[in-house]
Amino acid sequence: MVKEIISSPPGGVDLQYKIYYMVQINRKFKGAQWLVLLTLFAVLCSFSGNWGGDSYKVFVNNKLVMEEYVHGQKGVKALQLNPRGVNDEISVYYSHCGSWGKARNITLKDGKNKILKEWKFDDATGTGAKAAMVCSAKDILDAKKNGGYDRLNLYYSSKELPQGKLLVYIITAKDNVTAP
């Protein structure tokens, strides 16, 4: 026993044990770091509200005028069109949980749900212009003028949403308003 103590370097056994325990503590600390990061990630993700679900955007002349997430939607908003904007284009992008619908339609209805005009669109295969459903403001303004309606409703329907979804109420601005 005396030989072992004399033959080992001073602090040799103790040093090996210290290194071993320091490595073990370091491993436990790294595990705790990962646990803290995972918890932080879960907490931050719980506050982000718009992941998944249906959403849509409405543009007038390529200017975003409305963006809605269907899950948290509190009501339907009004889209104000300028009666002199007969050359305006209304573009609608509707996303079903991140993908475009099949057999897509935009329907213009009066207050009694009578169909006034319907636009049919090809299935979107990509992003951007191919996904856009474009309607002429002239068609909408003519239907409003010819029918004497105060307000019109713009609906979206597709294979994924056959019952349709009311997107916006369409109202016209006074003649002195120049932009939607």
C-alpha positions in Angstrom: 0.0 0.0 0.0 2.8 2.3 0.7 4.4 1.4 -2.6 1.2 2.5 -4.5 1.2 5.9 -2.9 4.9 6.4 -3.5 4.8 5.0 -7.1 1.9 7.2 -8.3 2.6 10.8 -9.1 1.6 13.4 -6.6 -2.1 14.0 -7.0 -2.3 11.4 -9.8 -5.2 9.4 -8.6 -7.0 12.4 -7.3 -6.4 14.3 -10.6 -7.9 11.4 -12.6 -11.0 11.4 -10.4 -11.3 15.2 -10.6 -11.1 15.1 -14.4 -13.6 12.2 -14.5 -16.1 14.1 -12.3 -15.6 17.4 -14.2 -16.5 15.6 -17.4 -19.6 14.1 -15.9 -20.7 17.5 -14.5 -20.0 19.1 -17.9 -22.2 16.5 -19.6 -25.0 17.1 -17.2 -24.6 20.9 -17.8 -24.9 20.4 -21.6 -28.0 18.4 -21.1 -29.5 21.2 -19.0 -28.6 23.7 -21.6 -30.4 21.7 -24.3 -33.4 21.4 -21.9 -33.5 25.2 -21.4 -33.2 25.8 -25.1 -36.0 23.4 -25.9 -38.2 24.9 -23.3 -37.5 28.4 -24.6 -38.4 27.3 -28.1 -41.7 25.8 -27.0 -42.6 28.9 -25.1 -41.8 31.2 -28.0 -43.7 29.0 -30.5 -46.8 29.1 -28.3 -47.1 32.9 -28.8 -46.8 32.9 -32.6 -50.4 32.9 -33.7 -50.6 32.5 -37.5 -49.0 29.2 -38.2 -51.2 26.9 -40.3 -54.8 27.4 -41.1 -56.4 29.1 -44.1 -55.5 32.6 -44.9 -56.2 35.1 -47.7 -54.8 38.4 -49.1 -56.7 40.9 -51.2 -54.8 43.3 -53.5 -56.1 46.3 -55.5 -53.7 47.1 -58.3 -51.0 45.0 -56.7 -51.3 46.9 -53.4 -52.1 44.8 -50.4 -55.3 46.1 -48.8 -56.3 43.2 -46.7 -54.7 40.1 -45.1 -56.8 37.8 -42.9 -56.2 34.5 -41.1 -59.5 32.6 -41.1 -58.9 30.8 -37.8 -58.7 34.0 -35.8 -61.0 36.1 -38.0 -63.4 38.2 -35.9 -65.6 39.4 -38.8 -65.7 40.3 -42.4 -64.1 43.6 -43.5 -65.3 46.0 -46.2 -63.4 46.7 -49.4 -64.0 50.2 -50.6 -63.7 50.6 -54.4 -63.5 53.9 -56.2 -66.4 54.3 -58.7 -63.9 55.9 -61.2 -61.5 52.9 -60.9 -63.0 50.9 -63.7 -59.5 49.8 -64.8 -58.5 48.6 -61.3 -57.8 44.9 -60.7 -58.7 43.0 -57.6 -56.4 40.0 -56.9 -57.2 37.4 -54.3 -54.8 34.8 -52.9 -56.4 32.1 -50.8 -54.2 29.5 -49.1 -55.5 26.3 -47.5 -52.9 25.5 -44.8 -50.1 26.6 -47.1 -51.3 25.2 -50.4 -53.5 26.6 -53.2 -57.0 25.2 -53.8 -58.3 23.2 -56.7 -61.2 24.2 -58.9 -61.1 27.8 -57.5 -64.0 30.3 -57.9 -64.6 33.9 -56.9 -68.3 34.7 -56.8 -70.0 38.1 -56.5 -73.3 38.0 -54.7 -75.9 40.6 -53.6 -77.2 40.9 -50.1 -79.7 38.1 -50.7 -77.0 35.7 -51.9 -78.1 35.9 -55.5 -75.1 35.2 -57.8 -74.3 38.2 -59.9 -71.0 37.2 -61.4 -68.7 34.2 -61.1 -65.0 33.9 -62.1 -63.5 30.4 -62.4 -59.7 29.9 -62.1 -57.3 27.1 -63.0 -55.5 25.2 -60.3 -52.5 27.1 -59.1 -49.3 25.1 -59.6 -46.7 27.6 -58.2 -46.5 30.9 -56.5 -47.1 34.5 -57.4 -49.1 35.3 -60.5 -50.3 31.7 -61.1 -51.9 31.6 -57.6 -53.6 35.0 -58.1 -57.3 35.1 -58.8 -57.8 38.4 -60.6 -61.2 40.1 -61.0 -61.9 43.3 -62.9 -63.2 46.2 -60.7 -65.3 47.2 -63.8 -67.4 44.0 -63.6 -68.0 44.6 -59.9 -68.8 48.3 -60.3 -71.2 47.5 -63.3 -73.0 44.9 -61.2 -73.4 47.3 -58.4 -74.5 50.2 -60.6 -76.9 48.1 -62.7 -78.5 46.4 -59.8 -78.7 49.4 -57.5 -77.1 47.5 -54.6 -75.7 49.2 -51.6 -73.3 46.4 -50.8 -72.0 43.4 -52.6 -70.3 40.3 -51.2 -67.2 38.6 -52.6 -67.0 34.8 -51.9 -64.2 32.3 -52.5 -64.9 28.6 -53.0 -62.9 25.6 -54.1 -62.8 21.8 -54.0 -61.4 22.1 -50.5 -64.0 24.7 -49.4 -67.1 23.9 -51.5 -69.6 25.8 -49.2 -67.6 29.0 -49.9 -66.2 31.7 -47.7 -67.3 35.3 -47.5 -64.1 37.3 -48.0 -65.1 40.9 -48.1 -68.1 43.3 -48.4 -67.7 45.6 -51.4 -68.7 49.2 -51.0 -68.0 52.1 -53.3 -66.4 55.3 -52.2 -67.7 58.7 -52.9 -66.5 60.3 -56.1 -64.0 62.4 -54.3 -62.1 59.4 -53.0 -59.2 58.5 -55.2 -57.9 55.3 -53.8 -59.2 52.2 -52.1 
